[in-house]
Amino acid sequence: MAHPSAGNRLTDLQVRILSGAVLGPAVLAAVWIGGPVFQVLVVVTALMIVREWVRLVTGGRAASVGHMLSYAFVVASLSVLLVAGPGAAVATAAGLGVVLYGILHVMSVANRLYIAFGIPYIGLSAIAVVWLRGQPETGMFMVFWLCLAVWATDVGAFAAGRSIGGPKLAPAISPKKTWAGLFGAMASAAVVGGVAAAAFGAAQPALAAAAGAVLALLAQGGDLFESAVKRHFGVKDSGQLIPGHGGMLDRMDGFLAAAPALALFHAGPGGAIGWW
């Protein structure tokens, strides 16, 4: 697929900047406040993504049993996190995904595997980011860092991909993505991740920079996964949060992959070596 004209590229970049200028401060404010304010933001965002996901994999159908149960099961998974901890919450999200599949199977609902997959796909990311924010002393800074790393990934991929071009990364899935964009995303996330970690007082900023590069790779994988699903169902955008530019799922696809990875890293090897 040919690159858009210079005028269209400028318009696309302007829309990205505008969306970041509108949504970014509100998200960062909620992260800074923490507690119930942040948790409500996560729940609302997760439910918006659930709505778009189910509509995406069911051909744009309006509210259905799949929608209602998906809403309830994602909220239930987050509720378990608050009362029983992350392990129980992860098990709940996985278990409820299986339960949802079973219910939809009995009802002979089409695309039930895709619908049910939305519970762990969306729920685990929500669980991860709420758990990260709840870490004493470091939680706010780690979620700030995660947001900055993912945003840097998006900007770096866009800038390098459009300015350098070159071989396509996965032309059958996402014709616009290039290898240059992937490397630009990783470099941008590494630089921003390292600088932000140093500014936030992390113990090992160099390790945080490396972690940023890895998260960028995972975020790009999350982007490609959503692109593959949209291509499978013949859908251009998951929603119309920003007219002509996509929905909440389109904006958060990389975050859905990066947040659980960061939580797992911090809970395991990262915590053991004191990366933050």
Backbone as CSV, one residue per row, in Angstrom:
resi,resn,N_x,N_y,N_z,CA_x,CA_y,CA_z,C_x,C_y,C_z
1,MET,0.841,-1.193,0.000,0.000,0.000,0.000,0.878,1.246,0.000
2,ALA,0.564,2.189,-0.837,1.370,3.406,-0.931,1.156,4.274,0.294
3,HIS,2.171,5.030,0.625,2.036,5.970,1.741,1.086,7.087,1.360
4,PRO,0.346,7.657,2.342,-0.519,8.782,2.049,0.298,9.968,1.581
5,SER,-0.396,10.916,1.019,0.264,12.138,0.593,0.744,12.909,1.803
6,ALA,1.600,13.896,1.542,2.145,14.686,2.651,1.047,15.370,3.432
7,GLY,0.004,15.847,2.712,-1.085,16.529,3.401,-1.827,15.589,4.330
8,ASN,-2.091,14.358,3.863,-2.777,13.397,4.692,-1.926,12.977,5.879
9,ARG,-0.607,12.859,5.656,0.268,12.496,6.763,0.234,13.567,7.851
10,LEU,0.216,14.813,7.451,0.160,15.898,8.415,-1.142,15.848,9.191
11,THR,-2.234,15.584,8.503,-3.526,15.492,9.166,-3.537,14.351,10.173
12,ASP,-2.994,13.193,9.795,-2.925,12.054,10.692,-2.114,12.398,11.935
13,LEU,-0.962,13.041,11.742,-0.126,13.428,12.878,-0.847,14.433,13.765
14,GLN,-1.553,15.384,13.157,-2.289,16.367,13.941,-3.355,15.705,14.800
15,VAL,-4.031,14.694,14.244,-5.062,13.995,15.008,-4.450,13.259,16.186
16,ARG,-3.291,12.620,15.963,-2.608,11.922,17.053,-2.212,12.893,18.166
17,ILE,-1.682,14.044,17.774,-1.276,15.045,18.766,-2.496,15.561,19.523
18,LEU,-3.594,15.819,18.803,-4.806,16.325,19.437,-5.368,15.314,20.425
19,SER,-5.421,14.035,20.015,-5.960,13.012,20.913,-5.097,12.897,22.170
20,GLY,-3.774,12.978,22.003,-2.883,12.911,23.155,-3.048,14.120,24.063
21,ALA,-3.231,15.299,23.458,-3.388,16.528,24.241,-4.683,16.511,25.046
22,VAL,-5.721,15.864,24.495,-7.006,15.819,25.180,-7.027,14.723,26.244
23,LEU,-6.584,13.520,25.878,-6.688,12.374,26.779,-5.531,12.278,27.761
24,GLY,-4.322,12.676,27.328,-3.139,12.513,28.159,-3.231,13.166,29.530
25,PRO,-3.541,14.469,29.624,-3.589,15.109,30.940,-4.600,14.478,31.883
26,ALA,-5.752,14.065,31.364,-6.764,13.436,32.213,-6.263,12.105,32.764
27,VAL,-5.600,11.323,31.918,-5.059,10.042,32.363,-3.968,10.253,33.404
28,LEU,-3.051,11.164,33.135,-1.950,11.411,34.068,-2.463,11.960,35.398
29,ALA,-3.499,12.792,35.348,-4.083,13.311,36.591,-4.680,12.177,37.423
30,ALA,-5.363,11.248,36.771,-5.955,10.120,37.483,-4.871,9.215,38.070
31,VAL,-3.776,9.026,37.333,-2.659,8.234,37.847,-2.075,8.910,39.083
32,TRP,-1.906,10.220,39.024,-1.342,10.967,40.148,-2.245,10.883,41.387
33,ILE,-3.561,11.000,41.196,-4.500,10.947,42.321,-4.564,9.539,42.894
34,GLY,-4.601,8.545,42.009,-4.639,7.157,42.448,-5.942,6.779,43.121
35,GLY,-5.919,5.705,43.904,-7.085,5.274,44.658,-8.321,5.049,43.799
36,PRO,-9.505,5.347,44.361,-10.756,5.113,43.643,-10.857,5.873,42.319
37,VAL,-10.257,7.066,42.246,-10.322,7.842,41.002,-9.647,7.076,39.873
38,PHE,-8.460,6.564,40.139,-7.746,5.802,39.117,-8.469,4.503,38.806
39,GLN,-8.972,3.845,39.827,-9.676,2.580,39.615,-10.929,2.776,38.764
40,VAL,-11.649,3.854,38.999,-12.839,4.142,38.189,-12.442,4.393,36.741
41,LEU,-11.353,5.136,36.537,-10.877,5.372,35.171,-10.569,4.054,34.477
42,VAL,-9.896,3.142,35.175,-9.558,1.853,34.582,-10.814,1.060,34.249
43,VAL,-11.781,1.054,35.153,-13.022,0.312,34.910,-13.761,0.877,33.703
44,VAL,-13.899,2.201,33.649,-14.610,2.826,32.538,-13.906,2.539,31.216
45,THR,-12.579,2.673,31.214,-11.810,2.394,29.997,-11.961,0.938,29.580
46,ALA,-11.865,0.033,30.553,-11.996,-1.392,30.250,-13.366,-1.697,29.652
47,LEU,-14.417,-1.100,30.192,-15.761,-1.362,29.667,-15.938,-0.786,28.262
48,MET,-15.317,0.346,27.990,-15.354,0.891,26.633,-14.662,-0.056,25.650
49,ILE,-13.530,-0.610,26.085,-12.798,-1.537,25.223,-13.588,-2.832,25.037
50,VAL,-14.221,-3.314,26.111,-15.056,-4.511,26.008,-16.149,-4.304,24.971
51,ARG,-16.819,-3.167,25.040,-17.891,-2.887,24.085,-17.371,-2.945,22.653
52,GLU,-16.239,-2.298,22.413,-15.686,-2.273,21.061,-15.221,-3.662,20.628
53,TRP,-14.614,-4.408,21.544,-14.127,-5.736,21.204,-15.283,-6.655,20.788
54,VAL,-16.339,-6.682,21.590,-17.456,-7.577,21.279,-18.137,-7.159,19.984
55,ARG,-18.292,-5.865,19.781,-18.871,-5.403,18.520,-17.974,-5.757,17.341
56,LEU,-16.662,-5.674,17.547,-15.723,-6.003,16.485,-15.849,-7.457,16.049
57,VAL,-15.934,-8.364,17.023,-15.923,-9.789,16.693,-17.314,-10.363,16.457
58,THR,-18.341,-9.512,16.550,-19.700,-9.981,16.258,-20.330,-9.215,15.108
59,GLY,-19.506,-8.512,14.351,-20.041,-7.816,13.186,-20.814,-6.553,13.503
60,GLY,-20.463,-5.893,14.612,-21.099,-4.618,14.942,-22.452,-4.739,15.588
61,ARG,-22.791,-5.908,16.119,-24.088,-6.073,16.754,-24.214,-5.197,17.992
62,ALA,-25.442,-4.773,18.264,-25.718,-3.944,19.439,-25.638,-4.818,20.693
63,ALA,-26.062,-4.268,21.831,-25.963,-4.955,23.113,-26.528,-6.371,23.024
64,SER,-25.793,-7.331,23.569,-26.169,-8.733,23.488,-25.771,-9.416,24.776
65,VAL,-26.072,-10.727,24.851,-25.651,-11.489,26.022,-24.126,-11.452,26.153
66,GLY,-23.425,-11.538,25.014,-21.976,-11.467,25.048,-21.476,-10.168,25.642
67,HIS,-22.113,-9.055,25.277,-21.749,-7.756,25.842,-21.978,-7.744,27.350
68,MET,-23.194,-8.081,27.763,-23.567,-7.949,29.163,-22.691,-8.821,30.064
69,LEU,-22.473,-10.070,29.662,-21.642,-10.948,30.478,-20.179,-10.519,30.464
70,SER,-19.701,-10.012,29.339,-18.318,-9.526,29.272,-18.119,-8.351,30.220
71,TYR,-19.068,-7.409,30.220,-19.002,-6.288,31.170,-18.906,-6.818,32.595
72,ALA,-19.838,-7.716,32.945,-19.916,-8.211,34.316,-18.665,-8.973,34.716
73,PHE,-18.130,-9.780,33.799,-16.989,-10.623,34.146,-15.696,-9.816,34.282
74,VAL,-15.524,-8.773,33.477,-14.339,-7.928,33.628,-14.397,-7.166,34.950
75,VAL,-15.559,-6.626,35.278,-15.714,-5.922,36.559,-15.508,-6.890,37.721
76,ALA,-16.015,-8.108,37.581,-15.842,-9.105,38.642,-14.359,-9.423,38.855
77,SER,-13.602,-9.532,37.772,-12.176,-9.820,37.887,-11.443,-8.707,38.634
78,LEU,-11.788,-7.456,38.315,-11.160,-6.331,39.010,-11.592,-6.277,40.470
79,SER,-12.833,-6.637,40.744,-13.310,-6.648,42.126,-12.545,-7.675,42.951
80,VAL,-12.269,-8.834,42.364,-11.495,-9.861,43.067,-10.094,-9.343,43.380
81,LEU,-9.519,-8.560,42.469,-8.194,-7.974,42.725,-8.205,-7.160,44.004
82,LEU,-9.225,-6.371,44.208,-9.278,-5.468,45.355,-9.476,-6.205,46.672
83,VAL,-10.098,-7.384,46.618,-10.397,-8.080,47.876,-9.509,-9.309,48.115
84,ALA,-8.931,-9.860,47.054,-8.180,-11.109,47.221,-6.804,-11.091,46.582
85,GLY,-6.414,-10.016,45.901,-5.075,-9.915,45.356,-4.964,-10.317,43.902
86,PRO,-3.784,-10.074,43.318,-3.612,-10.267,41.877,-3.702,-11.716,41.410
87,GLY,-3.178,-12.651,42.198,-3.233,-14.045,41.787,-4.665,-14.526,41.603
88,ALA,-5.496,-14.226,42.583,-6.902,-14.627,42.499,-7.606,-13.912,41.355
89,ALA,-7.250,-12.650,41.134,-7.883,-11.891,40.057,-7.537,-12.456,38.688
90,VAL,-6.271,-12.815,38.483,-5.856,-13.405,37.209,-6.570,-14.735,36.986
91,ALA,-6.630,-15.560,38.030,-7.327,-16.840,37.914,-8.807,-16.630,37.611
92,THR,-9.389,-15.603,38.211,-10.809,-15.305,37.973,-11.039,-14.892,36.530
93,ALA,-10.175,-14.006,36.006,-10.331,-13.562,34.622,-10.214,-14.736,33.653
94,ALA,-9.242,-15.614,33.897,-9.078,-16.780,33.027,-10.276,-17.723,33.156
95,GLY,-10.698,-17.964,34.388,-11.830,-18.863,34.613,-13.124,-18.332,34.037
96,LEU,-13.363,-17.037,34.199,-14.597,-16.457,33.673,-14.594,-16.425,32.152
97,GLY,-13.410,-16.337,31.548,-13.347,-16.451,30.093,-13.835,-17.819,29.639
98,VAL,-13.427,-18.874,30.371,-13.880,-20.230,30.049,-15.384,-20.356,30.295
99,VAL,-15.853,-19.786,31.406,-17.284,-19.831,31.715,-18.092,-19.136,30.625
100,LEU,-17.627,-17.973,30.198,-18.346,-17.242,29.152,-18.399,-18.055,27.870
101,TYR,-17.285,-18.680,27.525,-17.290,-19.520,26.321,-18.329,-20.632,26.454
102,GLY,-18.383,-21.263,27.626,-19.346,-22.342,27.835,-20.783,-21.868,27.697
103,ILE,-21.080,-20.716,28.272,-22.440,-20.178,28.175,-22.802,-19.873,26.727
104,LEU,-21.892,-19.216,26.019,-22.161,-18.861,24.628,-22.224,-20.099,23.736
105,HIS,-21.470,-21.135,24.104,-21.526,-22.387,23.346,-22.909,-23.023,23.485
106,VAL,-23.420,-23.065,24.701,-24.757,-23.626,24.934,-25.813,-22.844,24.158
107,MET,-25.601,-21.520,24.063,-26.552,-20.661,23.345,-26.295,-20.626,21.841
108,SER,-25.256,-21.342,21.387,-24.881,-21.390,19.964,-24.594,-20.003,19.392
109,VAL,-23.928,-19.178,20.185,-23.560,-17.831,19.738,-22.341,-17.912,18.827
110,ALA,-22.413,-17.249,17.701,-21.293,-17.267,16.751,-20.086,-16.525,17.322
111,ASN,-18.898,-16.925,16.908,-17.646,-16.274,17.309,-17.462,-16.246,18.822
112,ARG,-17.961,-17.266,19.478,-17.925,-17.288,20.942,-16.508,-17.342,21.501
113,LEU,-15.588,-17.968,20.779,-14.216,-18.022,21.275,-13.602,-16.624,21.295
114,TYR,-13.837,-15.849,20.254,-13.341,-14.477,20.218,-13.955,-13.639,21.344
115,ILE,-15.264,-13.777,21.512,-15.933,-12.997,22.564,-15.340,-13.340,23.927
116,ALA,-15.232,-14.646,24.210,-14.740,-15.081,25.521,-13.292,-14.673,25.748
117,PHE,-12.497,-14.651,24.682,-11.099,-14.259,24.820,-10.961,-12.824,25.320
118,GLY,-11.971,-12.013,25.093,-11.925,-10.625,25.549,-11.797,-10.485,27.055
119,ILE,-12.245,-11.480,27.813,-12.170,-11.369,29.282,-10.718,-11.368,29.752
120,PRO,-9.919,-12.389,29.436,-8.500,-12.291,29.841,-7.734,-11.227,29.075
121,TYR,-8.062,-11.020,27.816,-7.344,-10.047,26.988,-7.441,-8.646,27.583
122,ILE,-8.626,-8.253,27.974,-8.840,-6.912,28.530,-8.678,-6.919,30.046
123,GLY,-9.187,-7.974,30.682,-9.158,-8.029,32.137,-7.762,-8.067,32.717
124,LEU,-6.852,-8.822,32.101,-5.498,-8.927,32.651,-4.764,-7.591,32.599
125,SER,-4.992,-6.820,31.543,-4.356,-5.507,31.459,-4.887,-4.585,32.550
126,ALA,-6.206,-4.604,32.759,-6.796,-3.771,33.803,-6.289,-4.179,35.179
127,ILE,-6.234,-5.469,35.424,-5.714,-5.976,36.700,-4.263,-5.526,36.892
128,ALA,-3.477,-5.651,35.838,-2.055,-5.314,35.932,-1.836,-3.857,36.297
129,VAL,-2.536,-2.958,35.627,-2.269,-1.535,35.847,-2.791,-1.078,37.206
130,VAL,-3.910,-1.648,37.660,-4.401,-1.306,39.009,-3.439,-1.843,40.056
131,TRP,-2.927,-3.059,39.844,-1.956,-3.617,40.793,-0.680,-2.787,40.816
132,LEU,-0.182,-2.405,39.660,1.026,-1.590,39.606,0.836,-0.273,40.354
133,ARG,-0.306,0.387,40.113,-0.553,1.677,40.775,-0.641,1.519,42.285
134,GLY,-1.023,0.348,42.745,-1.170,0.118,44.176,0.115,-0.204,44.899
135,GLN,1.238,-0.271,44.181,2.510,-0.564,44.835,2.947,0.617,45.710
136,PRO,3.271,0.355,46.963,3.659,1.455,47.862,4.862,2.237,47.330
137,GLU,4.775,3.532,47.378,5.851,4.478,47.042,6.194,4.519,45.551
138,THR,6.254,3.372,44.894,6.708,3.353,43.500,5.579,3.255,42.481
139,GLY,4.365,2.925,42.932,3.281,2.632,42.003,2.951,3.755,41.038
140,MET,2.824,4.963,41.544,2.487,6.098,40.690,3.552,6.305,39.615
141,PHE,4.812,6.226,40.010,5.898,6.466,39.056,5.971,5.366,38.000
142,MET,5.712,4.116,38.401,5.773,3.036,37.421,4.654,3.155,36.389
143,VAL,3.472,3.574,36.815,2.375,3.728,35.849,2.627,4.940,34.958
144,PHE,3.151,6.022,35.528,3.588,7.150,34.686,4.589,6.657,33.635
145,TRP,5.569,5.880,34.095,6.607,5.371,33.205,6.008,4.494,32.113
146,LEU,5.081,3.630,32.485,4.428,2.755,31.511,3.703,3.565,30.447
147,CYS,2.951,4.570,30.872,2.233,5.420,29.919,3.201,6.111,28.969
148,LEU,4.270,6.673,29.521,5.242,7.375,28.681,5.924,6.423,27.697
149,ALA,6.257,5.212,28.163,6.919,4.244,27.285,6.011,3.823,26.134
150,VAL,4.733,3.599,26.423,3.796,3.191,25.369,3.544,4.336,24.404
151,TRP,3.393,5.541,24.931,3.200,6.699,24.043,4.443,6.919,23.191
152,ALA,5.623,6.760,23.777,6.860,6.905,23.006,6.944,5.845,21.907
153,THR,6.454,4.659,22.202,6.410,3.589,21.198,5.583,4.013,20.003
154,ASP,4.412,4.557,20.264,3.504,4.972,19.186,4.123,6.088,18.354
155,VAL,4.687,7.073,19.036,5.278,8.219,18.329,6.511,7.779,17.548
156,GLY,7.365,6.975,18.184,8.577,6.517,17.514,8.281,5.669,16.294
157,ALA,7.280,4.791,16.401,6.906,3.952,15.262,6.362,4.804,14.126
158,PHE,5.523,5.768,14.463,4.926,6.634,13.436,6.005,7.464,12.740
159,ALA,6.876,8.080,13.538,7.888,8.973,12.975,8.889,8.210,12.101
160,ALA,9.410,7.107,12.611,10.405,6.351,11.846,9.774,5.676,10.636
161,GLY,8.593,5.139,10.822,7.933,4.460,9.714,7.629,5.393,8.555
162,ARG,7.172,6.595,8.864,6.817,7.536,7.812,8.041,8.232,7.216
163,SER,9.045,8.503,8.024,10.208,9.251,7.521,11.225,8.346,6.829
164,ILE,11.350,7.094,7.290,12.343,6.183,6.738,11.713,5.210,5.747
165,GLY,10.567,4.658,6.129,9.909,3.691,5.249,10.688,2.391,5.201
166,GLY,10.784,1.821,4.006,11.562,0.591,3.861,10.707,-0.656,3.905
167,PRO,11.340,-1.817,4.137,10.640,-3.101,4.108,9.466,-3.135,5.096
168,LYS,8.404,-3.823,4.671,7.225,-3.934,5.512,7.441,-4.968,6.613
169,LEU,6.863,-4.688,7.769,6.995,-5.582,8.913,6.082,-6.802,8.778
170,ALA,4.830,-6.561,8.486,3.845,-7.652,8.347,2.795,-7.208,7.336
171,PRO,3.142,-7.181,6.060,2.261,-6.607,5.044,0.901,-7.289,4.938
172,ALA,0.839,-8.567,5.257,-0.443,-9.266,5.169,-1.398,-8.861,6.281
173,ILE,-0.851,-8.297,7.365,-1.674,-7.913,8.514,-1.877,-6.410,8.580
174,SER,-0.778,-5.677,8.475,-0.828,-4.220,8.587,0.125,-3.623,7.564
175,PRO,-0.371,-3.292,6.378,0.494,-2.875,5.265,1.339,-1.631,5.533
176,LYS,0.945,-0.781,6.475,1.681,0.455,6.711,2.875,0.271,7.640
177,LYS,2.914,-0.806,8.413,3.981,-0.981,9.392,5.272,-1.434,8.706
178,THR,6.378,-0.853,9.151,7.683,-1.193,8.591,8.637,-1.622,9.694
179,TRP,9.729,-2.264,9.266,10.778,-2.605,10.224,11.406,-1.346,10.821
180,ALA,11.511,-0.313,10.012,12.042,0.957,10.527,11.156,1.492,11.636
181,GLY,9.834,1.362,11.459,8.906,1.806,12.492,9.073,1.026,13.778
182,LEU,9.296,-0.291,13.665,9.506,-1.108,14.859,10.766,-0.685,15.599
183,PHE,11.867,-0.522,14.856,13.114,-0.116,15.509,13.010,1.302,16.073
184,GLY,12.280,2.161,15.361,12.059,3.507,15.880,11.259,3.482,17.166
185,ALA,10.266,2.605,17.226,9.459,2.463,18.438,10.317,1.991,19.604
186,MET,11.155,1.005,19.367,11.995,0.475,20.442,13.019,1.503,20.909
187,ALA,13.609,2.227,19.961,14.600,3.245,20.327,13.946,4.373,21.117
188,SER,12.783,4.809,20.656,12.086,5.900,21.330,11.684,5.496,22.748
189,ALA,11.130,4.276,22.894,10.714,3.817,24.215,11.904,3.627,25.140
190,ALA,13.038,3.194,24.578,14.238,3.021,25.396,14.741,4.363,25.923
191,VAL,14.804,5.362,25.041,15.291,6.684,25.448,14.344,7.307,26.471
192,VAL,13.068,7.338,26.124,12.084,7.938,27.037,12.015,7.143,28.339
193,GLY,12.054,5.805,28.233,12.003,4.983,29.434,13.195,5.212,30.353
194,GLY,14.385,5.320,29.772,15.569,5.553,30.584,15.572,6.918,31.240
195,VAL,15.232,7.938,30.472,15.211,9.304,31.013,14.131,9.445,32.075
196,ALA,12.935,8.914,31.788,11.840,9.018,32.755,12.168,8.268,34.033
197,ALA,12.757,7.085,33.907,13.110,6.315,35.098,14.111,7.067,35.965
198,ALA,15.093,7.703,35.322,16.064,8.489,36.080,15.381,9.666,36.784
199,ALA,14.466,10.320,36.068,13.759,11.458,36.655,12.863,11.031,37.809
200,PHE,12.304,9.818,37.724,11.398,9.333,38.762,12.139,8.658,39.916
201,GLY,13.456,8.594,39.833,14.237,8.039,40.928,14.361,6.529,40.929
202,ALA,14.231,5.889,39.752,14.385,4.440,39.678,15.816,4.046,40.027
203,ALA,15.969,2.849,40.579,17.295,2.400,41.013,18.218,2.111,39.834
204,GLN,17.657,1.611,38.726,18.484,1.219,37.583,17.888,1.759,36.281
205,PRO,18.119,3.018,35.966,17.560,3.607,34.746,17.983,2.895,33.470
206,ALA,19.211,2.362,33.447,19.666,1.653,32.249,18.821,0.406,32.012
207,LEU,18.488,-0.294,33.076,17.633,-1.476,32.957,16.222,-1.063,32.551
208,ALA,15.780,0.088,33.052,14.463,0.595,32.663,14.430,0.933,31.174
209,ALA,15.550,1.450,30.657,15.620,1.733,29.224,15.494,0.449,28.413
210,ALA,16.179,-0.605,28.851,16.074,-1.894,28.165,14.653,-2.431,28.267
211,ALA,14.045,-2.272,29.441,12.664,-2.718,29.612,11.725,-1.952,28.688
212,GLY,12.005,-0.656,28.493,11.192,0.141,27.589,11.241,-0.389,26.166
213,ALA,12.427,-0.789,25.723,12.573,-1.341,24.374,11.791,-2.640,24.229
214,VAL,11.851,-3.494,25.262,11.119,-4.763,25.207,9.610,-4.505,25.211
215,LEU,9.164,-3.569,26.049,7.731,-3.248,26.078,7.268,-2.681,24.736
216,ALA,8.142,-1.927,24.070,7.793,-1.405,22.752,7.565,-2.543,21.765
217,LEU,8.419,-3.549,21.837,8.268,-4.722,20.975,6.938,-5.418,21.250
218,LEU,6.606,-5.578,22.530,5.346,-6.222,22.895,4.153,-5.365,22.489
219,ALA,4.273,-4.048,22.674,3.183,-3.150,22.298,2.919,-3.204,20.798
220,GLN,3.988,-3.268,20.009,3.812,-3.397,18.566,3.166,-4.737,18.221
221,GLY,3.513,-5.776,18.992,2.851,-7.057,18.805,1.369,-6.980,19.113
222,GLY,1.016,-6.233,20.175,-0.392,-6.043,20.504,-1.134,-5.298,19.414
223,ASP,-0.454,-4.316,18.825,-1.034,-3.564,17.706,-1.283,-4.491,16.523
224,LEU,-0.310,-5.346,16.206,-0.455,-6.273,15.093,-1.557,-7.296,15.358
225,PHE,-1.673,-7.734,16.607,-2.744,-8.685,16.946,-4.108,-8.077,16.661
226,GLU,-4.307,-6.841,17.118,-5.609,-6.212,16.863,-5.832,-6.004,15.371
227,SER,-4.772,-5.635,14.649,-4.897,-5.461,13.203,-5.307,-6.768,12.525
228,ALA,-4.744,-7.881,13.002,-5.084,-9.185,12.427,-6.554,-9.519,12.676
229,VAL,-7.028,-9.213,13.886,-8.436,-9.477,14.195,-9.343,-8.600,13.342
230,LYS,-9.003,-7.330,13.210,-9.815,-6.433,12.386,-9.819,-6.881,10.932
231,ARG,-8.675,-7.307,10.438,-8.603,-7.778,9.056,-9.452,-9.042,8.880
232,HIS,-9.414,-9.929,9.873,-10.202,-11.166,9.812,-11.692,-10.870,9.713
233,PHE,-12.133,-9.832,10.441,-13.559,-9.508,10.454,-13.922,-8.391,9.478
234,GLY,-12.946,-7.939,8.700,-13.229,-6.927,7.688,-13.621,-5.580,8.256
235,VAL,-12.972,-5.184,9.362,-13.294,-3.923,10.048,-12.077,-3.011,9.992
236,LYS,-12.292,-1.731,9.715,-11.181,-0.778,9.645,-10.793,-0.266,11.020
237,ASP,-11.777,0.204,11.793,-11.535,0.753,13.129,-12.432,0.049,14.128
238,SER,-11.969,-0.028,15.377,-12.760,-0.693,16.410,-13.913,0.176,16.897
239,GLY,-13.832,1.483,16.674,-14.877,2.394,17.128,-14.667,3.768,16.545
240,GLN,-15.403,4.732,17.091,-15.340,6.106,16.600,-15.105,7.091,17.739
241,LEU,-14.228,6.708,18.666,-13.885,7.618,19.765,-13.375,8.937,19.201
242,ILE,-12.486,8.830,18.205,-11.990,9.998,17.484,-12.411,9.800,16.038
243,PRO,-13.380,10.578,15.536,-13.905,10.363,14.190,-12.804,10.234,13.147
244,GLY,-12.876,9.152,12.376,-11.897,8.932,11.329,-10.567,8.408,11.825
245,HIS,-10.454,8.152,13.125,-9.155,7.738,13.662,-9.237,6.518,14.573
246,GLY,-10.424,6.017,14.826,-10.539,4.773,15.577,-11.150,4.924,16.950
247,GLY,-11.214,3.792,17.649,-11.833,3.746,18.963,-10.831,3.577,20.083
248,MET,-11.358,3.312,21.284,-10.499,3.140,22.454,-9.595,1.919,22.290
249,LEU,-10.125,0.839,21.723,-9.303,-0.342,21.498,-8.156,-0.036,20.549
250,ASP,-8.400,0.760,19.514,-7.327,1.153,18.600,-6.243,1.943,19.314
251,ARG,-6.628,2.748,20.289,-5.663,3.563,21.014,-4.925,2.768,22.097
252,MET,-5.548,1.680,22.573,-5.005,0.967,23.732,-4.468,-0.409,23.396
253,ASP,-4.428,-0.791,22.117,-4.024,-2.154,21.776,-2.601,-2.471,22.239
254,GLY,-1.685,-1.520,22.117,-0.332,-1.743,22.601,-0.268,-1.820,24.120
255,PHE,-1.047,-0.995,24.782,-1.080,-0.966,26.238,-1.593,-2.293,26.792
256,LEU,-2.559,-2.908,26.107,-3.122,-4.179,26.562,-2.061,-5.270,26.631
257,ALA,-1.062,-5.186,25.766,0.032,-6.156,25.793,1.128,-5.747,26.768
258,ALA,1.400,-4.452,26.867,2.528,-3.984,27.673,2.256,-4.027,29.171
259,ALA,1.045,-3.679,29.598,0.763,-3.587,31.034,0.937,-4.920,31.756
260,PRO,0.360,-6.028,31.263,0.587,-7.299,31.971,2.059,-7.711,31.982
261,ALA,2.768,-7.410,30.897,4.190,-7.771,30.839,4.990,-7.014,31.898
262,LEU,4.703,-5.726,32.057,5.414,-4.949,33.062,5.083,-5.438,34.470
263,ALA,3.813,-5.740,34.725,3.422,-6.242,36.044,4.113,-7.558,36.346
264,LEU,4.175,-8.446,35.354,4.837,-9.733,35.547,6.332,-9.543,35.804
265,PHE,6.944,-8.626,35.067,8.359,-8.341,35.256,8.623,-7.790,36.652
266,HIS,7.791,-6.836,37.081,8.001,-6.227,38.394,7.749,-7.223,39.525
267,ALA,6.765,-8.102,39.329,6.453,-9.083,40.358,7.492,-10.193,40.428
268,GLY,8.261,-10.387,39.337,9.243,-11.458,39.288,10.678,-10.959,39.272
269,PRO,11.336,-11.112,38.134,12.772,-10.784,38.093,13.090,-9.322,38.360
270,GLY,12.241,-8.418,37.874,12.514,-7.001,38.096,12.518,-6.652,39.575
271,GLY,11.538,-7.168,40.308,11.489,-6.912,41.730,12.645,-7.544,42.466
272,ALA,13.050,-8.742,42.015,14.140,-9.452,42.689,15.479,-8.709,42.563
273,ILE,15.689,-8.047,41.425,16.963,-7.340,41.239,16.843,-5.852,41.556
274,GLY,15.670,-5.437,42.000,15.485,-4.043,42.408,15.598,-3.058,41.287
275,TRP,14.933,-3.327,40.154,15.068,-2.438,38.988,14.503,-1.056,39.283
276,TRP,13.519,-0.950,40.161,12.935,0.334,40.511,13.175,0.638,41.983
